Amino acid sequence: MPEHKSGFVAIVGRPNVGKSTLLNRIVGQKIAIMSDKAQTTRNKIQGVYTTPEAQLIFIDTPGIHKPKHRLGDFMVEAAYSALKEVDAVLFMISADQKRGRGDDFIIERLKNVHSPVYLIINKIDKIHPDELLGIIEDYSTQMPFAQVIPISATEGNNVERLMDVLVSEMPEGPQYFPDDQVTDHPEYFIVSELIREKVLFLTRDEVPHSVAVVVDSMKRNENDKIHIQATIIVERDSQKGIIIGKGGKMLKQVGTKARKDIENLLGDKVFLELWVKVQKDWRDKKVYLQDFGYRKDEY
């Protein structure tokens, strides 16, 4: 059986070259983003493309733009740190716009990226096919690209080929997200996984894997922190005691470690509140399983 492949892909390009149009086409629906502030997100997961053979996670790098001030400077740095962690970078340009300073600024940065960089020429429906070669030649003199793929995100031309190329280039890896998750709040899923990981790591073998974590709510509070409330669910009182620990010490450690990882994921300050709840033999109860995010094809 062929190995399952998965990986992270960043889409970069100056504003309005069609990044979100492409994303919405790949994922097949309009995608919501948690933060309503422009350019605040760091490795924001924007779209998840899942097939039986592969899963690609598209991350958004905050505007790679020429910074106008110190904060902008900082965000551009964040964008480049995101690029260091991906398996492929799509550098998107618009066929009907001449290469400008904004593009050159991005190219300079992309020269230091170790992952393969693909040049995606969008809006090919807007130009005469004869013009394409000139565009490809112009950009190819600037830096080497793994491949050049002309597409029309609006019309869907060649998008399938782009996906085939990306999937073939991805490393072997697990499926990170449930099949039906295209994004919206994949953060809930990852956040619960991060908390669960810390519980298992800190309690070692004392708490079996029969522990589930449910993120009850996640919203920005008045101090501009993301306030997360989550419940750790175990099957026995003795396990609850272990997770809370003497004077609440263990639960505090779980919270501190998980919070750091969650802050890295969201690129934001987080206030994390954890509770522990006993639900006898929850693994046997189908009703609960739905609540805890385990779908019927997963257990």
Secondary structure, DSSP 8 states (H G I E B T S, - for coil): ----EEEEEEEE-STTSSHHHHHHHHHTS----S--STT--SSEEEEEEE-SSEEEEEEE-------SSHHHHHHHHHHHHHHHT-SEEEEEEETTS---HHHHHHHHHHTT--S-EEEEEE-GGGS-THHHHHHHHHHHTTS--SEEEE-BTTTTBTHHHHHHHHHHHS-B----S-TT--SSSHHHHHHHHHHHHHHHHHHTTSS-S--EEEEEEEEE-TTS-EEEEEEEEESSHHHHHHHH-GGGHHHHHHHHHHHHHHHHHHTS-EEEEEEEEE-TTGGG-HHHHHHTT--TT--
